[in-house]
């Protein structure tokens, strides 16, 4: 158990809908990261927050948004869902931000999203 | 655009043989991270390299970051069946954008 909690574990929704994925980081971790893993796209970094502020951005679509709240939990909002958004979405956390040697990143078990 | 190229895509080795996966970027990286993902599992962070020419070891795993901070490698000595999985590198650009390599899937035959 990495200490990173993601909900829901599985989610099935229809195209055009909006969903919210939730992540609770490990106790004491200030950074939260979101990743998308699909069969044809591999593992993609979406976005990172550090202590409530956006720190780094990857290939995150405009239909997707995220935020980190004062209690450090984070939510990833996916809207106008398309079939291609079906994927496993991982959240991860670390004590600090990027660029620090030895800064370990811990992954949650992921949220499976199926868009039908 | 910025991207991280990772090779090989697949590697099949006999248990006890060595294994290396390589990542290359056309532009300088701020840092590079390595992950391992077992089949059906979530990525596990292995290491982060920050300094030019940095070499780090974790038991049978050796990680290198090139002098120009444009390439990196992961070398496993004397592979074991427990090493099976996909190894990903991820490069950070300008401390702002983060891109994963496509991964190298390692299969180890006992």
Backbone of each chain as ProteinMPNN parsed JSONL, in Angstrom:
{"seq_chain_A": "XXXXXXXXXXXXXXXXXXXXXXXXXXXXXXXXXXXXXXXXXXXXXXXXXXXXXXXXXXXXXXXXXXXXXXXXXXXXXXXXXXXXXXXXXXXXXXXXXXXXXXXXXXXXXXXXXXXX", "coords_chain_A": {"N_chain_A": [[0.84, -1.192, 0.0], [0.752, 2.055, -1.08], [-0.043, 4.344, 0.173], [-1.297, 6.325, -1.166], [-4.456, 7.278, -2.101], [-7.057, 6.536, -4.284], [-10.178, 7.347, -5.728], [-13.122, 6.946, -7.812], [-12.501, 3.364, -8.001], [-13.292, 2.048, -10.254], [-15.115, 3.14, -13.103], [-17.836, 3.666, -15.168], [-19.073, 5.4, -17.873], [-21.046, 7.5, -20.053], [-20.471, 8.786, -23.403], [-19.824, 12.266, -23.747], [-20.406, 12.942, -21.171], [-19.443, 14.062, -17.826], [-16.887, 13.521, -15.465], [-15.469, 13.115, -12.194], [-12.425, 12.46, -10.731], [-10.861, 11.397, -7.777], [-8.214, 12.056, -5.481], [-6.258, 11.246, -2.716], [-3.353, 12.256, -1.277], [-0.298, 10.8, 0.072], [0.2, 11.05, 3.572], [1.573, 14.086, 4.49], [2.745, 14.588, 2.058], [3.252, 17.047, -0.409], [3.075, 17.408, -3.102], [1.066, 16.535, -5.894], [0.433, 14.378, -8.564], [-0.944, 13.689, -11.776], [-1.644, 11.058, -14.036], [-2.204, 9.504, -17.208], [-2.992, 6.377, -18.515], [-3.251, 4.564, -21.334], [-3.981, 1.952, -23.719], [-3.059, 2.463, -26.328], [-1.643, 4.826, -26.118], [0.213, 4.671, -24.155], [1.935, 5.617, -21.13], [1.081, 8.687, -19.858], [1.96, 11.831, -18.645], [-0.069, 14.118, -17.008], [-0.594, 16.428, -15.284], [0.817, 18.388, -12.589], [0.51, 19.34, -9.2], [1.616, 21.452, -6.612], [1.426, 22.009, -3.317], [-1.058, 23.24, -3.624], [-0.762, 24.773, -5.889], [-0.449, 24.915, -9.461], [2.225, 23.173, -10.887], [3.618, 21.752, -12.922], [3.032, 20.805, -16.314], [1.706, 18.448, -18.576], [0.634, 16.596, -21.365], [-2.109, 17.516, -21.184], [-5.507, 17.623, -21.96], [-7.726, 20.281, -23.032], [-10.278, 19.805, -22.221], [-9.965, 18.609, -19.859], [-9.373, 19.162, -16.424], [-7.744, 20.086, -13.372], [-7.337, 20.289, -9.816], [-5.873, 21.22, -6.692], [-6.674, 20.988, -3.372], [-6.93, 22.937, -0.254], [-6.59, 21.023, 1.796], [-4.886, 19.345, 0.604], [-5.775, 17.227, -0.952], [-6.648, 16.083, -4.24], [-8.415, 16.69, -7.301], [-9.371, 15.413, -10.436], [-10.908, 16.533, -13.203], [-12.855, 15.446, -15.822], [-14.289, 16.26, -18.807], [-16.943, 16.384, -21.301], [-16.714, 13.773, -22.348], [-15.019, 11.384, -24.369], [-14.825, 8.387, -26.401], [-12.157, 7.702, -26.625], [-11.066, 8.572, -24.274], [-11.137, 6.608, -22.48], [-9.367, 4.923, -20.109], [-6.733, 4.156, -17.765], [-6.373, 6.039, -14.944], [-3.91, 7.445, -13.102], [-2.977, 8.626, -9.908], [-0.397, 10.266, -8.169], [1.922, 10.959, -5.51], [4.278, 13.095, -3.844], [6.794, 14.225, -1.526], [8.076, 16.635, -2.118], [8.531, 18.966, -4.861], [9.366, 18.783, -8.368], [12.707, 18.123, -9.567], [14.322, 17.652, -7.41], [16.796, 15.681, -6.225], [16.385, 12.312, -5.322], [13.779, 12.52, -4.525], [11.102, 10.747, -3.888], [8.381, 9.335, -5.661], [5.116, 8.313, -5.169], [2.71, 6.035, -6.279], [-0.85, 5.734, -6.678], [-3.422, 3.16, -6.865], [-4.888, 3.566, -9.092], [-7.599, 4.713, -11.226], [-10.007, 3.221, -13.057], [-11.385, 4.207, -16.016], [-14.083, 3.864, -18.095], [-15.453, 4.737, -21.089], [-18.457, 4.716, -22.726]], "CA_chain_A": [[0.0, 0.0, 0.0], [1.621, 3.234, -1.218], [-0.555, 5.449, 0.979], [-2.05, 7.224, -2.05], [-5.792, 6.71, -2.26], [-7.811, 7.051, -5.42], [-11.56, 6.902, -5.899], [-13.471, 5.542, -7.63], [-11.576, 2.405, -8.618], [-13.831, 1.782, -11.583], [-16.189, 4.061, -13.458], [-18.324, 3.542, -16.546], [-19.934, 6.536, -18.163], [-21.356, 7.652, -21.471], [-19.815, 9.896, -24.099], [-20.4, 13.574, -23.49], [-20.581, 13.163, -19.742], [-18.333, 14.622, -17.051], [-16.598, 12.741, -14.257], [-14.428, 13.641, -11.306], [-11.602, 11.461, -10.053], [-10.361, 11.999, -6.557], [-6.951, 11.509, -5.005], [-5.711, 11.693, -1.433], [-1.93, 11.922, -1.27], [0.269, 10.279, 1.308], [0.282, 12.048, 4.626], [2.806, 14.875, 4.479], [3.185, 14.9, 0.695], [2.697, 18.311, -0.896], [2.888, 17.34, -4.558], [0.183, 15.529, -6.473], [0.616, 14.238, -10.005], [-1.952, 12.887, -12.48], [-1.156, 10.395, -15.227], [-3.177, 8.721, -17.941], [-2.39, 5.243, -19.198], [-4.14, 3.835, -22.232], [-3.259, 0.917, -24.467], [-2.382, 2.972, -27.525], [-0.856, 6.026, -25.837], [1.203, 4.462, -23.106], [1.789, 6.373, -19.882], [1.234, 10.116, -20.126], [1.855, 12.749, -17.521], [-1.077, 15.136, -17.282], [-0.404, 17.675, -14.566], [1.302, 18.296, -11.225], [0.261, 20.435, -8.281], [2.456, 21.489, -5.423], [0.871, 22.836, -2.25], [-2.209, 23.993, -4.111], [-0.512, 25.523, -7.121], [0.004, 24.137, -10.6], [3.687, 23.215, -10.974], [4.088, 21.278, -14.228], [1.936, 20.376, -17.172], [2.041, 17.562, -19.681], [-0.302, 16.626, -22.488], [-3.472, 17.518, -20.661], [-6.461, 18.221, -22.882], [-8.479, 21.412, -22.492], [-11.496, 19.255, -21.605], [-9.581, 18.088, -18.55], [-8.825, 20.155, -15.491], [-7.453, 19.52, -12.064], [-7.029, 21.249, -8.765], [-5.459, 20.678, -5.4], [-7.392, 21.748, -2.352], [-6.109, 23.265, 0.927], [-6.215, 19.833, 2.577], [-3.914, 18.7, -0.301], [-6.317, 16.238, -1.861], [-6.749, 16.627, -5.597], [-9.449, 16.151, -8.168], [-9.176, 15.527, -11.878], [-12.204, 16.631, -13.839], [-12.828, 15.096, -17.236], [-15.599, 16.638, -19.323], [-17.23, 16.071, -22.718], [-15.932, 12.549, -22.516], [-15.002, 10.679, -25.646], [-14.435, 6.984, -26.257], [-10.71, 7.656, -26.49], [-10.651, 8.937, -22.916], [-11.115, 5.387, -21.673], [-7.978, 4.697, -19.707], [-6.454, 4.065, -16.336], [-5.853, 7.323, -14.493], [-3.147, 7.301, -11.869], [-2.54, 9.762, -9.118], [0.817, 9.989, -7.41], [2.285, 12.082, -4.652], [5.636, 13.137, -3.319], [6.973, 15.241, -0.488], [8.452, 17.922, -2.706], [8.243, 19.082, -6.282], [10.338, 18.22, -9.285], [14.039, 18.706, -9.571], [15.089, 17.349, -6.212], [17.298, 14.326, -6.281], [15.943, 11.475, -4.22], [12.383, 12.785, -4.197], [10.362, 9.565, -4.325], [6.992, 9.542, -6.054], [4.319, 7.134, -4.847], [1.514, 5.94, -7.102], [-2.042, 5.04, -6.228], [-3.772, 1.979, -7.646], [-5.499, 3.996, -10.339], [-9.047, 4.701, -11.454], [-10.322, 2.742, -14.405], [-12.507, 4.902, -16.625], [-14.551, 3.325, -19.371], [-16.456, 5.603, -21.721], [-19.203, 3.887, -23.688]], "C_chain_A": [[0.882, 1.252, 0.0], [1.191, 4.376, -0.309], [-1.298, 6.479, 0.153], [-3.39, 6.56, -2.35], [-6.525, 7.363, -3.415], [-9.223, 6.486, -5.416], [-12.179, 7.586, -7.105], [-12.425, 4.626, -8.265], [-11.998, 2.099, -10.046], [-14.989, 2.733, -11.844], [-16.553, 3.833, -14.917], [-19.286, 4.692, -16.784], [-20.112, 6.675, -19.664], [-20.6, 8.819, -22.087], [-20.568, 11.191, -23.833], [-20.55, 13.919, -22.031], [-19.318, 13.743, -19.108], [-18.147, 13.768, -15.81], [-15.51, 13.446, -13.458], [-13.736, 12.479, -10.626], [-10.936, 12.139, -8.87], [-9.094, 11.288, -6.085], [-6.591, 12.106, -3.657], [-4.254, 11.298, -1.386], [-1.516, 11.282, 0.04], [0.343, 11.416, 2.329], [1.629, 12.767, 4.558], [3.305, 15.236, 3.091], [2.482, 16.155, 0.193], [2.401, 18.299, -2.394], [1.923, 16.227, -4.935], [0.363, 15.555, -7.988], [-0.545, 13.405, -10.561], [-1.355, 12.349, -13.776], [-2.318, 9.649, -15.889], [-2.446, 7.573, -18.621], [-3.443, 4.533, -20.022], [-3.307, 2.897, -23.084], [-2.469, 1.515, -25.62], [-1.493, 4.174, -27.251], [0.206, 5.814, -24.773], [0.895, 5.294, -21.877], [2.056, 7.841, -20.179], [1.05, 10.934, -18.851], [0.856, 13.837, -17.887], [-0.727, 16.456, -16.599], [0.124, 17.401, -13.163], [0.904, 19.54, -10.449], [1.193, 20.317, -7.092], [1.859, 22.485, -4.442], [-0.223, 23.768, -2.773], [-2.006, 24.72, -5.421], [-0.046, 24.596, -8.238], [1.509, 24.288, -10.765], [4.201, 22.8, -12.338], [2.907, 20.723, -15.007], [2.454, 19.473, -18.276], [1.032, 17.708, -20.784], [-1.749, 16.604, -22.026], [-4.389, 18.265, -21.615], [-7.199, 19.382, -22.213], [-9.767, 20.954, -21.822], [-11.226, 18.721, -20.199], [-9.085, 19.237, -17.682], [-8.598, 19.482, -14.151], [-7.275, 20.645, -11.061], [-6.593, 20.501, -7.517], [-6.032, 21.589, -4.327], [-6.494, 22.036, -1.142], [-5.735, 22.056, 1.777], [-5.309, 18.907, 1.77], [-4.5, 17.577, -1.146], [-6.529, 16.906, -3.226], [-7.897, 15.96, -6.339], [-9.081, 16.399, -9.628], [-10.559, 15.477, -12.514], [-12.076, 16.386, -15.337], [-14.208, 15.391, -17.803], [-15.706, 16.328, -20.811], [-16.504, 14.801, -23.133], [-16.122, 11.908, -23.88], [-14.545, 9.252, -25.414], [-12.932, 6.855, -25.987], [-10.192, 8.057, -25.123], [-10.643, 7.726, -21.99], [-9.666, 5.033, -21.369], [-7.926, 4.467, -18.21], [-5.801, 5.378, -15.925], [-5.189, 7.123, -13.134], [-2.93, 8.654, -11.218], [-1.28, 9.329, -8.38], [1.12, 11.186, -6.524], [3.742, 11.979, -4.223], [5.735, 14.269, -2.307], [7.176, 16.605, -1.121], [8.083, 17.934, -4.174], [9.332, 18.451, -7.112], [11.715, 18.809, -9.031], [14.858, 18.421, -8.336], [15.519, 15.889, -6.258], [16.827, 13.517, -5.085], [14.511, 11.696, -3.81], [11.53, 11.647, -4.736], [8.909, 9.903, -4.599], [6.243, 8.244, -5.844], [3.015, 7.157, -5.629], [0.356, 5.272, -6.352], [-2.335, 3.871, -7.154], [-4.453, 2.329, -8.96], [-7.014, 3.938, -10.331], [-9.287, 4.306, -12.899], [-11.551, 3.496, -14.917], [-12.837, 4.251, -17.964], [-15.646, 4.238, -19.891], [-17.142, 4.793, -22.82], [-20.159, 4.745, -24.534]], "O_chain_A": [[1.65, 1.489, 0.932], [1.979, 5.285, -0.046], [-1.873, 7.416, 0.707], [-3.44, 5.415, -2.799], [-6.602, 8.587, -3.509], [-9.437, 5.306, -5.138], [-11.802, 8.717, -7.41], [-11.553, 5.097, -8.996], [-11.161, 1.916, -10.931], [-15.743, 3.084, -10.936], [-15.685, 3.81, -15.79], [-20.2, 4.928, -15.993], [-19.407, 6.037, -20.447], [-20.146, 9.723, -21.385], [-21.793, 11.202, -23.71], [-20.796, 15.075, -21.688], [-18.281, 13.891, -19.754], [-19.117, 13.345, -15.18], [-14.745, 14.256, -13.981], [-14.379, 11.621, -10.021], [-10.507, 13.29, -8.947], [-8.932, 10.082, -6.269], [-6.616, 13.324, -3.479], [-3.941, 10.109, -1.449], [-2.291, 11.231, 0.996], [0.526, 12.582, 1.977], [2.686, 12.135, 4.566], [4.182, 16.088, 2.946], [1.27, 16.306, 0.35], [1.585, 19.078, -2.886], [1.957, 15.132, -4.374], [0.434, 16.619, -8.604], [-1.06, 12.519, -9.879], [-0.666, 13.057, -14.51], [-3.27, 9.227, -15.232], [-1.399, 7.776, -19.235], [-4.401, 3.973, -19.488], [-2.085, 3.026, -23.162], [-1.331, 1.117, -25.864], [-0.658, 4.512, -28.09], [1.017, 6.706, -24.524], [-0.259, 5.635, -21.615], [3.118, 8.199, -20.687], [0.101, 10.737, -18.092], [0.938, 14.414, -18.971], [-0.582, 17.482, -17.263], [-0.09, 16.322, -12.611], [0.955, 20.654, -10.97], [1.512, 19.22, -6.633], [1.8, 23.681, -4.726], [-0.289, 24.94, -2.4], [-2.961, 25.23, -6.007], [0.66, 23.618, -7.995], [2.02, 25.408, -10.781], [5.122, 23.423, -12.865], [1.927, 20.243, -14.439], [3.52, 19.716, -18.84], [0.616, 18.82, -21.109], [-2.524, 15.746, -22.449], [-4.097, 19.388, -22.028], [-7.284, 19.454, -20.987], [-10.29, 21.645, -20.948], [-12.154, 18.422, -19.449], [-8.451, 20.171, -18.173], [-9.186, 18.445, -13.845], [-7.086, 21.805, -11.429], [-6.9, 19.326, -7.321], [-5.883, 22.81, -4.382], [-5.42, 21.449, -1.016], [-4.682, 22.052, 2.414], [-5.002, 17.801, 2.214], [-3.792, 17.018, -1.984], [-6.579, 18.131, -3.335], [-8.29, 14.832, -6.044], [-8.555, 17.45, -9.992], [-11.284, 14.492, -12.375], [-11.288, 17.036, -16.024], [-15.199, 14.833, -17.332], [-14.714, 16.051, -21.485], [-15.782, 14.766, -24.13], [-17.212, 11.893, -24.452], [-13.958, 8.933, -24.38], [-12.502, 5.999, -25.214], [-9.004, 7.901, -24.84], [-10.193, 7.814, -20.848], [-8.849, 4.867, -22.275], [-8.925, 4.569, -17.499], [-4.788, 5.778, -16.499], [-5.815, 6.696, -12.164], [-2.731, 9.672, -11.881], [-1.128, 8.163, -8.016], [0.631, 12.29, -6.764], [4.343, 10.905, -4.243], [4.875, 15.148, -2.242], [6.553, 17.593, -0.733], [7.41, 17.029, -4.669], [10.133, 17.667, -6.604], [11.866, 19.842, -8.378], [15.986, 18.901, -8.221], [14.688, 14.984, -6.322], [16.87, 13.999, -3.952], [14.061, 11.107, -2.827], [11.265, 11.596, -5.937], [8.286, 10.665, -3.859], [6.688, 7.188, -6.294], [2.304, 8.161, -5.646], [0.55, 4.385, -5.521], [-1.597, 3.619, -8.107], [-4.58, 1.48, -9.842], [-7.627, 3.217, -9.543], [-8.831, 4.967, -13.831], [-12.625, 3.427, -14.318], [-11.982, 4.111, -18.839], [-16.643, 4.481, -19.211], [-16.493, 4.259, -23.719], [-20.866, 4.217, -25.393]]}, "seq_chain_B": "XXXXXXXXXXXXXXXXXXXXXXXXXXXXXXXXXXXXXXXXXXXXXXXXXXXXXXXXXXXXXXXXXXXXXXXXXXXXXXXXXXXXXXXXXXXXXXXXXXXXXXXXXXXXXX", "coords_chain_B": {"N_chain_B": [[8.74, 18.749, -31.679], [9.179, 18.592, -28.1], [10.19, 15.485, -26.921], [10.612, 12.239, -25.559], [12.556, 9.629, -26.549], [12.52, 6.165, -26.371], [14.277, 3.157, -26.273], [15.038, -0.397, -26.318], [11.789, -1.365, -27.655], [10.838, -3.792, -26.837], [12.306, -6.44, -24.942], [13.714, -9.56, -24.683], [15.154, -11.716, -22.487], [17.415, -14.219, -21.226], [17.298, -15.557, -18.002], [19.694, -14.217, -15.856], [21.16, -12.942, -17.774], [22.245, -9.678, -18.891], [20.543, -6.479, -19.056], [19.601, -3.57, -20.841], [18.065, -0.414, -21.146], [17.374, 2.506, -23.056], [17.093, 6.043, -23.102], [16.458, 8.935, -25.001], [16.696, 12.408, -25.678], [16.028, 15.236, -27.726], [16.471, 17.719, -26.818], [17.808, 19.489, -23.971], [17.326, 18.103, -20.759], [15.686, 18.834, -17.655], [15.539, 17.088, -15.508], [15.52, 13.498, -15.116], [13.416, 10.718, -14.73], [12.929, 7.339, -13.645], [10.785, 4.534, -13.95], [9.13, 1.502, -12.937], [6.826, -0.845, -14.1], [4.874, -3.453, -13.232], [3.116, -6.164, -14.849], [-0.303, -5.482, -14.906], [-0.083, -3.873, -12.724], [0.636, -0.806, -10.87], [2.688, 2.025, -11.813], [5.927, 2.087, -10.422], [8.007, 4.2, -8.807], [11.412, 4.504, -9.464], [13.851, 5.994, -9.498], [15.3, 9.314, -9.503], [17.206, 11.351, -11.564], [19.319, 14.103, -11.576], [21.658, 15.613, -11.908], [24.21, 16.467, -14.279], [25.877, 13.829, -15.907], [25.407, 12.095, -13.844], [25.483, 9.075, -11.951], [23.801, 6.415, -10.597], [23.24, 3.733, -8.312], [21.191, 0.938, -7.599], [21.203, -1.781, -5.996], [21.179, -4.32, -8.272], [20.64, -2.6, -10.318], [21.657, 0.009, -12.448], [21.751, 3.402, -13.02], [22.116, 5.985, -15.383], [22.831, 9.357, -16.23], [23.299, 11.384, -18.944], [26.158, 13.439, -19.867], [25.421, 15.713, -21.249], [22.86, 15.921, -20.454], [20.859, 14.859, -22.026], [20.374, 12.272, -22.504], [19.749, 9.018, -21.115], [20.205, 6.007, -19.257], [19.195, 2.744, -18.184], [20.471, 0.042, -16.59], [20.388, -3.369, -15.995], [21.925, -5.797, -14.157], [22.583, -9.236, -14.486], [19.833, -10.417, -14.796], [16.722, -11.243, -13.165], [13.768, -13.257, -12.701], [12.002, -11.723, -11.349], [12.421, -9.226, -12.323], [10.821, -8.762, -14.425], [8.693, -6.728, -16.386], [7.533, -3.452, -17.402], [9.644, -0.851, -18.194], [9.871, 2.524, -17.733], [11.074, 5.689, -18.803], [11.054, 9.133, -17.859], [11.159, 12.385, -18.845], [11.871, 15.661, -17.706], [11.234, 18.902, -18.8], [12.509, 22.133, -18.708], [11.735, 22.357, -16.054], [9.051, 22.184, -16.08], [7.47, 20.822, -18.084], [6.639, 17.473, -18.647], [7.548, 14.426, -19.961], [6.895, 11.096, -20.922], [8.832, 8.267, -21.929], [8.172, 5.651, -24.322], [8.386, 3.255, -23.126], [10.027, 0.176, -22.19], [9.471, -3.125, -22.567], [10.253, -5.762, -20.593], [11.016, -9.128, -20.687], [11.797, -11.992, -18.902], [13.245, -15.049, -19.213], [13.106, -18.046, -17.408]], "CA_chain_B": [[8.476, 19.113, -30.31], [9.95, 17.852, -27.115], [9.728, 14.157, -26.631], [11.655, 11.332, -25.096], [12.553, 8.392, -27.305], [13.03, 5.072, -25.547], [14.511, 1.9, -26.984], [14.143, -0.971, -27.313], [10.395, -1.453, -27.231], [10.737, -5.078, -26.147], [13.557, -7.15, -24.748], [13.558, -10.881, -24.076], [16.467, -12.199, -22.065], [17.475, -15.402, -20.387], [17.637, -15.203, -16.629], [21.142, -14.13, -15.663], [21.718, -12.011, -18.759], [22.086, -8.261, -18.569], [19.514, -5.763, -19.816], [19.737, -2.112, -20.828], [17.115, 0.393, -21.885], [17.956, 3.82, -23.302], [16.193, 7.154, -23.398], [17.14, 10.057, -25.633], [15.93, 13.614, -25.931], [16.717, 16.147, -28.642], [16.809, 18.93, -26.071], [18.308, 19.256, -22.618], [16.333, 17.81, -19.728], [15.918, 19.334, -16.3], [15.869, 15.859, -14.811], [14.9, 12.326, -15.71], [12.971, 9.745, -13.754], [12.702, 5.983, -14.132], [9.704, 3.815, -13.3], [8.896, 0.121, -13.342], [5.428, -1.235, -13.951], [4.638, -4.879, -13.43], [1.843, -6.405, -15.525], [-1.473, -5.319, -14.057], [0.188, -3.054, -11.546], [0.836, 0.619, -11.084], [4.111, 2.36, -11.913], [6.681, 2.268, -9.185], [9.121, 5.117, -9.009], [12.703, 3.892, -9.142], [14.904, 6.96, -9.196], [15.334, 10.566, -10.241], [18.557, 11.847, -11.816], [19.246, 15.55, -11.751], [22.931, 16.228, -12.272], [24.904, 16.037, -15.476], [26.824, 12.749, -15.692], [25.096, 11.373, -12.608], [25.349, 7.622, -11.981], [23.295, 5.911, -9.322], [23.041, 2.294, -8.305], [20.268, 0.332, -6.655], [21.472, -3.223, -6.083], [21.615, -4.727, -9.617], [20.244, -1.58, -11.285], [22.523, 1.169, -12.578], [21.117, 4.473, -13.78], [23.062, 7.017, -15.803], [22.335, 10.56, -16.889], [24.391, 11.822, -19.791], [26.827, 14.705, -19.562], [24.644, 16.805, -21.849], [21.508, 15.809, -19.9], [19.929, 14.574, -23.113], [20.134, 10.841, -22.586], [19.828, 8.284, -19.861], [20.081, 4.566, -19.422], [18.985, 1.869, -17.028], [21.122, -1.236, -16.838], [20.163, -4.386, -14.967], [22.931, -6.853, -14.213], [22.132, -10.581, -14.081], [18.388, -10.308, -14.605], [15.965, -12.286, -12.474], [12.369, -13.259, -13.17], [11.309, -10.623, -10.652], [12.66, -7.968, -13.044], [9.834, -8.662, -15.508], [7.816, -5.571, -16.324], [7.836, -2.395, -18.352], [10.458, 0.212, -17.602], [9.625, 3.823, -18.375], [11.777, 6.893, -18.384], [10.236, 10.334, -17.995], [12.033, 13.549, -18.831], [11.275, 16.949, -17.359], [11.788, 20.005, -19.577], [12.351, 23.468, -18.122], [11.058, 22.194, -14.77], [7.664, 22.55, -16.343], [6.742, 19.822, -18.854], [7.122, 16.166, -18.271], [7.167, 13.499, -21.014], [7.334, 9.725, -20.734], [9.195, 7.419, -23.039], [7.133, 4.668, -24.634], [8.579, 2.087, -22.276], [10.656, -1.057, -22.665], [8.865, -4.277, -21.9], [11.264, -6.766, -20.353], [10.586, -10.48, -20.338], [12.944, -12.78, -18.466], [12.94, -16.477, -19.251], [13.856, -18.757, -16.355]], "C_chain_B": [[9.299, 18.274, -29.355], [9.351, 16.469, -26.912], [10.926, 13.32, -26.211], [11.508, 10.024, -25.857], [13.186, 7.306, -26.449], [13.152, 3.815, -26.388], [15.213, 0.895, -26.075], [12.708, -0.998, -26.79], [10.171, -2.734, -26.413], [12.133, -5.672, -25.988], [13.249, -8.467, -24.048], [14.957, -11.374, -23.721], [16.317, -13.483, -21.285], [17.857, -14.935, -18.989], [19.154, -15.249, -16.447], [21.833, -13.209, -16.662], [21.473, -10.581, -18.305], [21.041, -7.638, -19.489], [19.777, -4.267, -19.72], [18.63, -1.479, -21.65], [17.637, 1.825, -21.932], [16.863, 4.846, -23.583], [16.994, 8.317, -23.955], [16.18, 11.2, -25.882], [16.721, 14.511, -26.874], [17.109, 17.45, -27.945], [17.169, 18.575, -24.63], [17.159, 19.067, -21.633], [16.696, 18.472, -18.41], [16.266, 18.164, -15.388], [15.215, 14.687, -15.535], [14.549, 11.349, -14.603], [12.799, 8.39, -14.432], [11.642, 5.305, -13.276], [9.686, 2.37, -13.783], [7.418, -0.181, -13.12], [5.306, -2.721, -14.242], [3.31, -5.054, -14.133], [0.674, -6.307, -14.545], [-1.272, -4.429, -12.853], [0.316, -1.578, -11.877], [2.321, 0.921, -11.169], [4.72, 2.547, -10.538], [7.89, 3.13, -9.507], [10.406, 4.437, -8.591], [13.708, 4.942, -8.688], [14.704, 8.242, -9.997], [16.79, 11.003, -10.356], [18.468, 13.319, -12.177], [20.528, 16.138, -12.328], [23.52, 15.631, -13.539], [25.902, 14.939, -15.137], [26.548, 11.898, -14.466], [24.95, 9.871, -12.863], [24.877, 7.185, -10.602], [23.048, 4.423, -9.433], [22.027, 1.915, -7.24], [20.418, -1.172, -6.839], [21.941, -3.574, -7.497], [21.274, -3.701, -10.691], [21.213, -0.411, -11.256], [21.864, 2.169, -13.508], [22.176, 5.514, -14.127], [22.324, 8.163, -16.466], [23.495, 11.137, -17.67], [24.94, 13.184, -19.421], [26.036, 15.894, -20.087], [23.203, 16.841, -21.334], [20.479, 15.641, -21.013], [19.638, 13.084, -23.231], [20.344, 10.187, -21.232], [19.696, 6.801, -20.152], [19.825, 3.896, -18.081], [19.564, 0.518, -17.389], [20.838, -2.172, -15.676], [21.186, -5.501, -15.185], [22.307, -8.162, -13.745], [20.641, -10.588, -13.755], [17.816, -11.516, -13.865], [14.519, -12.201, -12.951], [11.559, -12.146, -12.495], [11.513, -9.274, -11.35], [11.642, -7.762, -14.177], [8.931, -7.46, -15.296], [8.179, -4.601, -17.425], [8.548, -1.27, -17.622], [10.257, 1.486, -18.424], [10.634, 4.85, -17.877], [10.816, 8.063, -18.571], [11.141, 11.542, -17.836], [11.274, 14.824, -18.536], [12.001, 18.049, -18.114], [11.489, 21.322, -18.883], [11.612, 23.442, -16.789], [9.556, 22.45, -14.901], [6.875, 21.479, -17.073], [7.45, 18.484, -18.75], [6.63, 15.163, -19.312], [7.744, 12.117, -20.756], [7.851, 9.136, -22.043], [8.104, 6.364, -23.226], [7.277, 3.387, -23.828], [9.301, 0.949, -22.967], [10.084, -2.202, -21.855], [9.912, -5.38, -21.807], [10.621, -8.093, -19.97], [11.827, -11.299, -20.004], [12.546, -14.246, -18.422], [13.775, -17.21, -18.21], [14.735, -19.857, -16.936]], "O_chain_B": [[10.022, 17.364, -29.761], [8.139, 16.321, -26.753], [12.08, 13.655, -26.476], [10.456, 9.386, -25.812], [14.256, 7.501, -25.873], [12.235, 3.457, -27.126], [15.916, 1.298, -25.149], [12.453, -0.691, -25.625], [9.419, -2.748, -25.439], [13.023, -5.43, -26.803], [12.624, -8.503, -22.988], [15.836, -11.435, -24.581], [15.25, -13.797, -20.757], [18.658, -14.014, -18.832], [19.806, -16.215, -16.844], [22.952, -12.752, -16.427], [20.62, -10.31, -17.46], [20.702, -8.181, -20.54], [20.131, -3.756, -18.658], [18.299, -1.964, -22.732], [18.259, 2.303, -20.983], [15.85, 4.547, -24.215], [18.068, 8.648, -23.451], [15.02, 11.001, -26.244], [17.95, 14.539, -26.821], [17.97, 18.187, -28.425], [16.86, 17.484, -24.149], [16.157, 19.78, -21.675], [17.872, 18.646, -18.092], [17.195, 18.254, -14.585], [14.44, 14.885, -16.47], [15.309, 11.181, -13.649], [12.556, 8.308, -15.636], [11.598, 5.469, -12.057], [10.156, 2.053, -14.876], [6.839, 0.177, -12.094], [5.595, -3.183, -15.345], [2.447, -4.181, -14.032], [0.661, -6.958, -13.501], [-2.186, -4.248, -12.048], [0.127, -1.161, -13.02], [3.136, 0.156, -10.653], [4.102, 3.092, -9.625], [8.69, 2.803, -10.384], [10.493, 3.864, -7.505], [14.335, 4.807, -7.638], [14.03, 8.253, -11.027], [17.519, 11.024, -9.364], [17.636, 13.722, -12.99], [20.482, 17.059, -13.144], [23.349, 14.447, -13.829], [26.687, 15.079, -14.199], [27.373, 11.066, -14.09], [24.367, 9.453, -13.864], [25.47, 7.534, -9.582], [22.697, 3.911, -10.496], [21.998, 2.477, -6.145], [19.82, -1.757, -7.742], [23.029, -3.148, -7.885], [21.59, -3.912, -11.862], [21.554, 0.101, -10.19], [21.47, 1.839, -14.627], [23.013, 5.879, -13.301], [21.331, 7.968, -17.167], [24.569, 11.357, -17.111], [24.28, 13.979, -18.753], [25.985, 16.948, -19.453], [22.419, 17.7, -21.737], [19.382, 16.198, -20.958], [18.748, 12.682, -23.981], [21.01, 10.719, -20.344], [19.139, 6.4, -21.174], [20.183, 4.4, -17.016], [19.179, -0.079, -18.394], [21.025, -1.81, -14.515], [21.285, -6.066, -16.274], [21.595, -8.2, -12.741], [20.241, -10.743, -12.602], [18.339, -12.629, -13.929], [14.101, -11.199, -13.53], [10.546, -11.695, -13.031], [10.855, -8.292, -11.007], [11.614, -6.705, -14.806], [8.463, -7.2, -14.187], [9.024, -4.887, -18.273], [8.105, -0.805, -16.572], [10.451, 1.505, -19.64], [10.996, 4.877, -16.701], [9.873, 7.978, -19.358], [11.808, 11.701, -16.814], [10.176, 15.044, -19.048], [13.229, 18.129, -18.081], [10.346, 21.592, -18.514], [10.934, 24.408, -16.437], [8.893, 22.873, -13.954], [5.719, 21.237, -16.729], [8.678, 18.391, -18.765], [5.424, 15.052, -19.532], [8.918, 11.972, -20.416], [7.365, 9.469, -23.124], [7.222, 6.214, -22.379], [6.391, 2.532, -23.845], [9.199, 0.778, -24.182], [10.196, -2.244, -20.63], [10.398, -5.873, -22.825], [9.798, -8.169, -19.057], [12.8, -11.29, -20.758], [11.634, -14.637, -17.694], [14.99, -17.028, -18.133], [15.43, -20.55, -16.192]]}, "name": "protein", "num_of_chains": 2, "seq": "XXXXXXXXXXXXXXXXXXXXXXXXXXXXXXXXXXXXXXXXXXXXXXXXXXXXXXXXXXXXXXXXXXXXXXXXXXXXXXXXXXXXXXXXXXXXXXXXXXXXXXXXXXXXXXXXXXXXXXXXXXXXXXXXXXXXXXXXXXXXXXXXXXXXXXXXXXXXXXXXXXXXXXXXXXXXXXXXXXXXXXXXXXXXXXXXXXXXXXXXXXXXXXXXXXXXXXXXXXXXXXXXXX"}
